[in-house]
């Protein structure tokens, strides 16, 4: 392997970006894999060697303003232009044969769609994984709810200075409870301007639109392999990229060339090996979960950069891990065309909440008080990887709280396979002008354990528009919809379907003060008295995609 260091790769505005080049032995030219990262290019040395061993030139670049690259790091903002410049530079090297693929996970995946949307003729495919697409909804906020733990930790660690700052003098739990950006800066000893920018931009505007990849999908001209995990907090962007480029991509090649791969993983276990992929949360998914992801990605790169098909074209475009049966399933599309959406209506009898497929015969409301000073603790589901109790974990420790509602089905007489997009339609009411609703879909096992499978959140002001927040009318029944993520799971016979509903989720979400003020605005918080309404006139229901794979 040949190694070359080039410190002077110019961006369009002349800013010089630090770039390492790894080449196979021999004269070339070679197809190239380009990786752009804010986490220091030297961390990719081992991975670069694997690409080189496959016959690829591997080019790894520090993002603008990070480590040895010049300029100022503005997360998300410069990736389209800088990605185009990097593609152009690589394509014009003598060692490159004019075919380039983009590869990477997390932020290394984020940079790919913006670069691809520029339509560079040398780019032949993208391979992003665990990467969000709409940052107002998928990363900095979860459908409007400010993503406290994720936003604080990522920005402090990666967007405060050129390198990674010292952090041994504080804990993240310390920062979660502070009153705003200035208090966080005082505690850690340095400022994080982008965190303030994200907090004050509390509606979808030009800033968010300019970095929204949903708007870029129609300009993508190349095939893509999109990988995620059932328990990754960012994977929703992968489903969206797959389905939108399939539908609106700029070329037939792009529309017909999208692939989706979903495993039983979290953010940091996607792509792991050595058994690390087998277990997440409290579940062990067996040996099939230890999937050779990089080898699968290399097969995709070989197809589009070398015209080498080892049978991949004959395989189904969608491959997902079916939890419960712990096996891989091949599908012709996502969501699965054969899925039948069944409604499970919320009902209650006294203290017991139920899920039933029949419409209830009377209108009832289940009420609770949401006090921002005493939020429901985060536990279970596809939550930010830096939090405890991530993934499939037992949520019974929080079920008994008076500010948590719980609904469950009858015991299932036979197995029920859920595969597709999960949704929750609620009729709600509140005496506050704004509030959050958070829901978790669970399996109540025969043992009594209640395991969270997926979740959804919504800040009510955004129920009709991300750009024009609308306060609630006091105590009036209001329809909202929660996107509950995607799921592939077989509920076993003898289990129950469970649904938790609350109005806080700390520290995954910054406790909402139940007013129209933005995050850390400094106003007085309000105790909201919230209700979930259900019955023939207010049909609150869980929407589950059921399939028969026999």
KOLVEXKE-680769 format. One record per residue (C-alpha): residue number from 1; x, y, z. Coordinates in nm, 2 decimals. Layout:
% residues N
R     i       c1       c2       c3
R   NUM        X        Y        Z
...
% end
This chain:
% residues 550
R     i       c1       c2       c3
R     1     0.00     0.00     0.00
R     2     0.12     0.35    -0.09
R     3     0.05     0.64     0.15
R     4     0.05     1.00     0.04
R     5    -0.04     1.30     0.26
R     6    -0.17     1.61     0.08
R     7    -0.24     1.91     0.31
R     8    -0.35     2.15     0.03
R     9    -0.67     2.03    -0.13
R    10    -0.86     2.35    -0.21
R    11    -1.23     2.40    -0.16
R    12    -1.42     2.63    -0.40
R    13    -1.34     2.94    -0.19
R    14    -0.97     2.85    -0.16
R    15    -0.99     2.70     0.19
R    16    -0.74     2.42     0.22
R    17    -0.87     2.09     0.34
R    18    -0.63     1.83     0.49
R    19    -0.66     1.51     0.29
R    20    -0.48     1.17     0.31
R    21    -0.45     0.94     0.01
R    22    -0.40     0.56     0.03
R    23    -0.32     0.38    -0.29
R    24    -0.28     0.01    -0.39
R    25     0.05    -0.11    -0.51
R    26     0.08    -0.09    -0.88
R    27     0.06     0.18    -1.16
R    28    -0.32     0.23    -1.15
R    29    -0.54     0.41    -1.22
R    30    -0.79     0.29    -0.96
R    31    -1.15     0.35    -0.86
R    32    -1.17     0.57    -0.55
R    33    -1.36     0.57    -0.22
R    34    -1.39     0.91    -0.07
R    35    -1.46     0.96     0.30
R    36    -1.51     1.30     0.46
R    37    -1.50     1.33     0.84
R    38    -1.51     1.58     1.13
R    39    -1.36     1.32     1.36
R    40    -1.00     1.33     1.23
R    41    -0.90     1.15     0.92
R    42    -0.62     0.95     1.10
R    43    -0.90     0.75     1.27
R    44    -0.98     0.59     0.93
R    45    -0.63     0.45     0.87
R    46    -0.74     0.09     0.94
R    47    -1.05     0.11     0.73
R    48    -0.85     0.27     0.45
R    49    -0.63    -0.03     0.44
R    50    -0.93    -0.26     0.38
R    51    -1.04    -0.05     0.08
R    52    -0.69    -0.05    -0.06
R    53    -0.67    -0.43    -0.02
R    54    -0.98    -0.45    -0.24
R    55    -0.81    -0.25    -0.51
R    56    -0.95     0.10    -0.43
R    57    -0.77     0.43    -0.38
R    58    -0.90     0.56    -0.05
R    59    -0.91     0.93     0.01
R    60    -0.99     1.06     0.36
R    61    -1.05     1.43     0.43
R    62    -1.09     1.64     0.74
R    63    -1.41     1.85     0.71
R    64    -1.36     2.23     0.69
R    65    -1.24     2.37     1.02
R    66    -1.17     2.03     1.18
R    67    -0.82     1.91     1.28
R    68    -0.57     2.00     1.01
R    69    -0.82     2.16     0.76
R    70    -0.84     2.54     0.74
R    71    -1.16     2.74     0.78
R    72    -1.44     2.74     1.03
R    73    -1.65     2.43     1.10
R    74    -2.01     2.50     1.05
R    75    -2.19     2.17     1.09
R    76    -2.40     2.07     0.79
R    77    -2.36     2.41     0.61
R    78    -2.06     2.36     0.39
R    79    -2.08     1.99     0.31
R    80    -2.24     2.03    -0.03
R    81    -1.98     2.27    -0.17
R    82    -1.68     2.10     0.00
R    83    -1.80     1.76    -0.11
R    84    -1.82     1.87    -0.47
R    85    -1.47     2.02    -0.45
R    86    -1.33     1.70    -0.30
R    87    -1.49     1.49    -0.58
R    88    -1.35     1.72    -0.84
R    89    -1.00     1.70    -0.69
R    90    -1.00     1.32    -0.67
R    91    -1.14     1.28    -1.02
R    92    -0.85     1.48    -1.16
R    93    -0.57     1.28    -1.01
R    94    -0.37     1.05    -1.24
R    95    -0.42     0.76    -1.00
R    96    -0.80     0.79    -1.02
R    97    -0.98     0.62    -1.31
R    98    -1.28     0.86    -1.29
R    99    -1.50     0.64    -1.08
R   100    -1.57     0.75    -0.72
R   101    -1.79     0.62    -0.44
R   102    -1.87     0.79    -0.11
R   103    -1.87     0.59     0.21
R   104    -1.92     0.64     0.58
R   105    -2.13     0.62     0.89
R   106    -2.30     0.89     1.11
R   107    -2.16     1.24     1.01
R   108    -1.95     1.05     0.75
R   109    -2.29     0.95     0.61
R   110    -2.44     1.29     0.64
R   111    -2.20     1.45     0.40
R   112    -2.29     1.21     0.11
R   113    -2.63     1.32    -0.01
R   114    -2.53     1.69    -0.02
R   115    -2.22     1.60    -0.23
R   116    -2.42     1.37    -0.45
R   117    -2.69     1.63    -0.52
R   118    -2.43     1.83    -0.71
R   119    -2.44     1.57    -0.99
R   120    -2.06     1.53    -1.03
R   121    -2.00     1.30    -1.33
R   122    -1.73     1.09    -1.15
R   123    -1.95     1.00    -0.86
R   124    -2.10     0.65    -0.92
R   125    -2.26     0.56    -0.59
R   126    -2.31     0.65    -0.22
R   127    -2.29     0.43     0.08
R   128    -2.43     0.62     0.39
R   129    -2.53     0.46     0.72
R   130    -2.70     0.58     1.04
R   131    -2.73     0.93     0.90
R   132    -3.03     1.17     0.95
R   133    -3.18     1.36     0.66
R   134    -3.39     1.65     0.80
R   135    -3.19     1.79     1.08
R   136    -3.47     2.01     1.23
R   137    -3.69     1.69     1.27
R   138    -3.44     1.40     1.29
R   139    -3.13     1.52     1.48
R   140    -3.15     1.85     1.66
R   141    -3.51     1.80     1.73
R   142    -3.72     1.49     1.73
R   143    -4.03     1.61     1.55
R   144    -4.00     1.94     1.72
R   145    -3.89     1.82     2.07
R   146    -3.55     1.96     2.14
R   147    -3.30     1.67     2.14
R   148    -3.12     1.77     2.46
R   149    -2.87     1.49     2.52
R   150    -2.78     1.45     2.15
R   151    -2.75     1.82     2.07
R   152    -2.54     1.90     2.38
R   153    -2.30     1.61     2.37
R   154    -2.24     1.63     1.99
R   155    -2.19     2.00     1.98
R   156    -1.97     2.03     2.29
R   157    -1.75     1.74     2.17
R   158    -1.73     1.81     1.80
R   159    -1.84     2.17     1.73
R   160    -1.66     2.37     2.00
R   161    -1.31     2.38     1.86
R   162    -1.09     2.24     1.59
R   163    -1.00     1.92     1.78
R   164    -1.18     1.75     2.07
R   165    -1.17     1.96     2.39
R   166    -1.09     1.83     2.74
R   167    -1.40     1.69     2.90
R   168    -1.28     1.49     3.20
R   169    -1.39     1.78     3.44
R   170    -1.76     1.74     3.39
R   171    -2.03     1.47     3.33
R   172    -2.30     1.49     3.08
R   173    -2.56     1.45     3.36
R   174    -2.42     1.78     3.50
R   175    -2.49     1.96     3.17
R   176    -2.84     1.81     3.11
R   177    -2.98     1.99     3.41
R   178    -2.84     2.34     3.34
R   179    -3.05     2.63     3.23
R   180    -2.91     2.71     2.89
R   181    -2.61     2.76     2.66
R   182    -2.44     3.02     2.88
R   183    -2.46     2.80     3.19
R   184    -2.32     2.50     2.99
R   185    -2.03     2.72     2.86
R   186    -1.95     2.83     3.22
R   187    -1.95     2.47     3.34
R   188    -1.73     2.32     3.06
R   189    -1.51     2.63     3.03
R   190    -1.56     2.71     2.66
R   191    -1.84     2.82     2.44
R   192    -2.03     2.63     2.18
R   193    -2.19     2.89     1.95
R   194    -2.37     2.63     1.72
R   195    -2.57     2.50     2.02
R   196    -2.71     2.84     2.08
R   197    -2.78     2.87     1.70
R   198    -2.97     2.54     1.70
R   199    -3.17     2.64     2.01
R   200    -3.29     2.98     1.89
R   201    -3.38     2.86     1.54
R   202    -3.70     2.71     1.68
R   203    -3.90     2.68     1.36
R   204    -3.82     2.54     1.02
R   205    -3.68     2.84     0.82
R   206    -3.42     2.90     0.55
R   207    -3.13     2.78     0.77
R   208    -3.29     2.44     0.81
R   209    -3.41     2.42     0.46
R   210    -3.07     2.48     0.32
R   211    -2.93     2.17     0.49
R   212    -3.25     1.96     0.46
R   213    -3.15     1.65     0.26
R   214    -3.52     1.57     0.18
R   215    -3.50     1.86    -0.07
R   216    -3.18     1.72    -0.22
R   217    -3.30     1.37    -0.30
R   218    -3.45     1.48    -0.63
R   219    -3.10     1.59    -0.75
R   220    -2.93     1.26    -0.67
R   221    -2.82     1.08    -0.98
R   222    -2.65     0.76    -0.85
R   223    -2.74     0.44    -0.67
R   224    -2.72     0.42    -0.29
R   225    -2.69     0.16    -0.02
R   226    -2.85     0.29     0.30
R   227    -2.79     0.11     0.63
R   228    -2.93     0.16     0.97
R   229    -3.04    -0.01     1.29
R   230    -3.38    -0.07     1.45
R   231    -3.25     0.10     1.76
R   232    -3.05     0.38     1.61
R   233    -3.18     0.73     1.70
R   234    -3.10     0.86     1.35
R   235    -3.20     0.58     1.11
R   236    -3.52     0.74     1.00
R   237    -3.31     0.94     0.75
R   238    -3.20     0.61     0.59
R   239    -3.56     0.50     0.52
R   240    -3.64     0.85     0.38
R   241    -3.33     0.85     0.15
R   242    -3.40     0.51     0.02
R   243    -3.77     0.57    -0.06
R   244    -3.74     0.93    -0.18
R   245    -3.45     0.88    -0.42
R   246    -3.63     0.56    -0.54
R   247    -3.93     0.78    -0.62
R   248    -3.79     1.12    -0.72
R   249    -3.42     1.06    -0.80
R   250    -3.28     1.25    -1.10
R   251    -3.20     0.94    -1.32
R   252    -3.34     0.60    -1.38
R   253    -3.01     0.46    -1.25
R   254    -3.07     0.64    -0.92
R   255    -3.44     0.55    -0.89
R   256    -3.38     0.18    -0.96
R   257    -3.05     0.15    -0.77
R   258    -3.14     0.22    -0.41
R   259    -3.09    -0.05    -0.15
R   260    -3.18    -0.06     0.22
R   261    -3.03    -0.27     0.50
R   262    -3.16    -0.26     0.86
R   263    -3.02    -0.47     1.14
R   264    -3.10    -0.51     1.51
R   265    -2.84    -0.25     1.60
R   266    -2.79     0.09     1.77
R   267    -2.58     0.38     1.64
R   268    -2.24     0.25     1.75
R   269    -2.30    -0.12     1.69
R   270    -2.39    -0.07     1.32
R   271    -2.08    -0.20     1.14
R   272    -1.92    -0.35     1.45
R   273    -1.79    -0.71     1.44
R   274    -1.66    -0.97     1.68
R   275    -2.00    -1.04     1.83
R   276    -2.07    -0.67     1.92
R   277    -2.37    -0.66     1.69
R   278    -2.54    -0.96     1.85
R   279    -2.65    -0.78     2.17
R   280    -2.82    -0.45     2.23
R   281    -3.01    -0.34     2.54
R   282    -3.13    -0.65     2.72
R   283    -3.16    -0.87     2.41
R   284    -2.93    -1.11     2.24
R   285    -3.02    -1.15     1.87
R   286    -2.81    -1.45     1.80
R   287    -2.53    -1.52     1.55
R   288    -2.72    -1.40     1.25
R   289    -2.71    -1.04     1.38
R   290    -2.33    -1.05     1.35
R   291    -2.35    -0.94     0.99
R   292    -2.04    -0.87     0.77
R   293    -2.16    -0.51     0.69
R   294    -1.83    -0.38     0.54
R   295    -1.81    -0.68     0.31
R   296    -2.17    -0.62     0.19
R   297    -2.08    -0.25     0.13
R   298    -1.77    -0.36    -0.07
R   299    -1.99    -0.58    -0.29
R   300    -2.20    -0.27    -0.36
R   301    -1.90    -0.06    -0.44
R   302    -1.76    -0.34    -0.66
R   303    -2.08    -0.34    -0.86
R   304    -2.08     0.03    -0.93
R   305    -1.71     0.12    -0.94
R   306    -1.58    -0.20    -1.10
R   307    -1.88    -0.34    -1.29
R   308    -1.83    -0.66    -1.09
R   309    -2.16    -0.83    -1.00
R   310    -2.12    -1.13    -0.77
R   311    -2.50    -1.19    -0.76
R   312    -2.60    -0.87    -0.58
R   313    -2.82    -0.76    -0.87
R   314    -3.03    -1.07    -0.83
R   315    -3.08    -1.01    -0.45
R   316    -3.38    -0.81    -0.32
R   317    -3.32    -0.44    -0.27
R   318    -3.43    -0.44     0.09
R   319    -3.28    -0.67     0.36
R   320    -3.40    -0.64     0.72
R   321    -3.35    -0.84     1.04
R   322    -3.68    -0.97     1.18
R   323    -3.65    -0.95     1.56
R   324    -3.83    -1.21     1.75
R   325    -3.75    -1.48     1.50
R   326    -3.39    -1.34     1.47
R   327    -3.35    -1.39     1.10
R   328    -3.29    -1.19     0.79
R   329    -3.58    -1.12     0.55
R   330    -3.55    -1.00     0.19
R   331    -3.81    -0.76     0.07
R   332    -3.89    -0.60    -0.27
R   333    -3.95    -0.26    -0.12
R   334    -4.00    -0.05     0.19
R   335    -4.25    -0.02     0.34
R   336    -4.34    -0.38     0.25
R   337    -4.62    -0.37    -0.01
R   338    -4.79    -0.67     0.15
R   339    -4.82    -0.50     0.49
R   340    -5.18    -0.45     0.61
R   341    -5.22    -0.16     0.85
R   342    -5.44    -0.26     1.14
R   343    -5.57    -0.01     1.39
R   344    -5.55    -0.08     1.77
R   345    -5.79     0.16     1.94
R   346    -5.71     0.31     2.28
R   347    -5.97     0.25     2.54
R   348    -5.98     0.24     2.92
R   349    -6.18     0.09     3.20
R   350    -6.11     0.25     3.53
R   351    -5.73     0.24     3.59
R   352    -5.66     0.00     3.31
R   353    -5.58     0.11     2.96
R   354    -5.65    -0.12     2.67
R   355    -5.57    -0.16     2.30
R   356    -5.85    -0.32     2.10
R   357    -5.92    -0.36     1.73
R   358    -6.29    -0.27     1.79
R   359    -6.39     0.10     1.81
R   360    -6.48     0.19     2.17
R   361    -6.85     0.26     2.23
R   362    -6.80     0.56     2.46
R   363    -6.58     0.87     2.47
R   364    -6.34     0.88     2.76
R   365    -6.03     1.09     2.85
R   366    -5.72     0.97     3.04
R   367    -5.55     1.26     3.22
R   368    -5.23     1.34     3.40
R   369    -5.02     1.64     3.50
R   370    -4.69     1.71     3.32
R   371    -4.45     1.90     3.55
R   372    -4.13     2.01     3.36
R   373    -3.95     2.00     3.70
R   374    -4.02     1.63     3.74
R   375    -3.99     1.48     3.39
R   376    -4.03     1.12     3.30
R   377    -3.68     0.96     3.27
R   378    -3.56     0.83     2.94
R   379    -3.57     0.46     2.92
R   380    -3.58     0.22     2.62
R   381    -3.61     0.23     2.24
R   382    -3.40     0.39     1.96
R   383    -3.26     0.67     2.18
R   384    -2.93     0.85     2.16
R   385    -2.64     0.60     2.21
R   386    -2.48     0.81     2.49
R   387    -2.77     0.75     2.72
R   388    -2.82     0.46     2.95
R   389    -3.10     0.21     2.90
R   390    -3.09     0.23     2.52
R   391    -3.26    -0.03     2.30
R   392    -3.49    -0.31     2.40
R   393    -3.50    -0.26     2.78
R   394    -3.77    -0.32     3.04
R   395    -3.96     0.00     3.10
R   396    -4.15    -0.12     3.41
R   397    -3.95     0.11     3.64
R   398    -4.14     0.41     3.50
R   399    -4.48     0.26     3.42
R   400    -4.62     0.33     3.77
R   401    -4.56     0.71     3.75
R   402    -4.88     0.92     3.76
R   403    -4.77     1.11     3.45
R   404    -4.74     0.79     3.23
R   405    -5.04     0.63     3.06
R   406    -5.02     0.26     2.96
R   407    -5.24     0.07     2.73
R   408    -5.21    -0.30     2.65
R   409    -5.39    -0.55     2.43
R   410    -5.53    -0.88     2.53
R   411    -5.29    -1.18     2.53
R   412    -5.21    -1.26     2.16
R   413    -5.34    -1.60     2.08
R   414    -5.09    -1.64     1.79
R   415    -4.77    -1.47     1.67
R   416    -4.81    -1.13     1.51
R   417    -4.55    -1.00     1.26
R   418    -4.51    -0.62     1.25
R   419    -4.30    -0.50     0.95
R   420    -4.31    -0.14     0.83
R   421    -4.38     0.21     0.95
R   422    -4.56     0.25     1.28
R   423    -4.79     0.54     1.35
R   424    -5.00     0.67     1.64
R   425    -5.31     0.89     1.59
R   426    -5.41     1.07     1.91
R   427    -5.68     1.31     2.01
R   428    -5.54     1.51     2.29
R   429    -5.63     1.81     2.50
R   430    -5.43     2.04     2.74
R   431    -5.48     2.35     2.95
R   432    -5.14     2.47     2.83
R   433    -5.07     2.66     2.51
R   434    -4.82     2.40     2.40
R   435    -4.69     2.06     2.53
R   436    -4.51     1.75     2.41
R   437    -4.64     1.39     2.36
R   438    -4.41     1.10     2.37
R   439    -4.51     0.74     2.31
R   440    -4.33     0.40     2.32
R   441    -4.45     0.08     2.15
R   442    -4.36    -0.22     2.37
R   443    -4.40    -0.59     2.39
R   444    -4.53    -0.71     2.73
R   445    -4.38    -1.05     2.75
R   446    -4.53    -1.35     2.92
R   447    -4.28    -1.30     3.20
R   448    -4.43    -0.96     3.27
R   449    -4.13    -0.76     3.13
R   450    -4.24    -0.46     2.92
R   451    -3.97    -0.41     2.65
R   452    -3.96    -0.09     2.44
R   453    -3.94    -0.16     2.07
R   454    -3.97     0.19     1.91
R   455    -4.09     0.54     2.00
R   456    -4.22     0.87     1.87
R   457    -4.25     1.23     1.99
R   458    -4.43     1.55     1.88
R   459    -4.43     1.91     2.01
R   460    -4.79     2.01     1.96
R   461    -4.72     2.35     1.81
R   462    -4.58     2.18     1.50
R   463    -4.88     1.95     1.44
R   464    -4.98     2.14     1.12
R   465    -4.66     2.30     1.01
R   466    -4.28     2.30     1.10
R   467    -4.25     2.66     0.99
R   468    -4.56     2.81     1.14
R   469    -4.60     2.70     1.50
R   470    -4.96     2.70     1.63
R   471    -5.06     2.71     2.00
R   472    -5.32     2.47     2.13
R   473    -5.67     2.59     2.21
R   474    -5.72     2.54     2.58
R   475    -5.88     2.20     2.67
R   476    -6.01     2.15     2.31
R   477    -5.98     1.81     2.15
R   478    -5.70     1.82     1.90
R   479    -5.58     1.56     1.65
R   480    -5.21     1.49     1.64
R   481    -5.00     1.22     1.47
R   482    -4.68     1.07     1.60
R   483    -4.44     0.90     1.37
R   484    -4.34     0.60     1.58
R   485    -4.05     0.49     1.36
R   486    -4.00     0.16     1.18
R   487    -4.01    -0.19     1.31
R   488    -3.95    -0.55     1.22
R   489    -4.06    -0.77     1.51
R   490    -4.27    -1.08     1.57
R   491    -4.49    -1.05     1.88
R   492    -4.50    -1.41     2.01
R   493    -4.81    -1.59     2.11
R   494    -4.88    -1.53     2.48
R   495    -4.74    -1.17     2.47
R   496    -4.93    -0.84     2.46
R   497    -4.89    -0.52     2.26
R   498    -4.81    -0.23     2.50
R   499    -4.82     0.14     2.44
R   500    -4.68     0.41     2.68
R   501    -4.79     0.78     2.65
R   502    -4.63     1.06     2.84
R   503    -4.53     1.43     2.79
R   504    -4.16     1.42     2.88
R   505    -3.86     1.21     2.82
R   506    -3.55     1.34     3.00
R   507    -3.27     1.38     2.90
R   508    -3.35     1.25     2.55
R   509    -3.57     1.56     2.52
R   510    -3.53     1.90     2.70
R   511    -3.83     1.92     2.94
R   512    -4.08     2.15     2.77
R   513    -4.19     2.45     2.98
R   514    -4.54     2.40     2.82
R   515    -4.54     2.75     2.67
R   516    -4.47     2.88     2.32
R   517    -4.12     2.99     2.43
R   518    -3.82     2.81     2.27
R   519    -3.56     2.60     2.44
R   520    -3.39     2.76     2.73
R   521    -3.58     3.08     2.68
R   522    -3.58     3.16     3.05
R   523    -3.95     3.21     3.11
R   524    -4.17     3.06     3.37
R   525    -4.26     2.69     3.32
R   526    -4.61     2.57     3.35
R   527    -4.76     2.25     3.48
R   528    -4.97     2.12     3.19
R   529    -5.28     1.91     3.26
R   530    -5.29     1.68     2.95
R   531    -5.54     1.43     2.84
R   532    -5.56     1.15     2.58
R   533    -5.91     1.12     2.44
R   534    -6.06     0.81     2.28
R   535    -6.39     0.67     2.17
R   536    -6.62     0.66     1.87
R   537    -6.60     1.04     1.83
R   538    -6.22     1.07     1.90
R   539    -6.06     0.76     1.76
R   540    -5.71     0.75     1.91
R   541    -5.54     0.44     1.76
R   542    -5.21     0.27     1.72
R   543    -5.14     0.19     1.35
R   544    -4.94    -0.13     1.31
R   545    -4.83    -0.28     0.97
R   546    -4.90    -0.65     0.98
R   547    -4.75    -0.90     0.74
R   548    -4.78    -1.27     0.67
R   549    -4.44    -1.40     0.57
R   550    -4.54    -1.76     0.53
% end
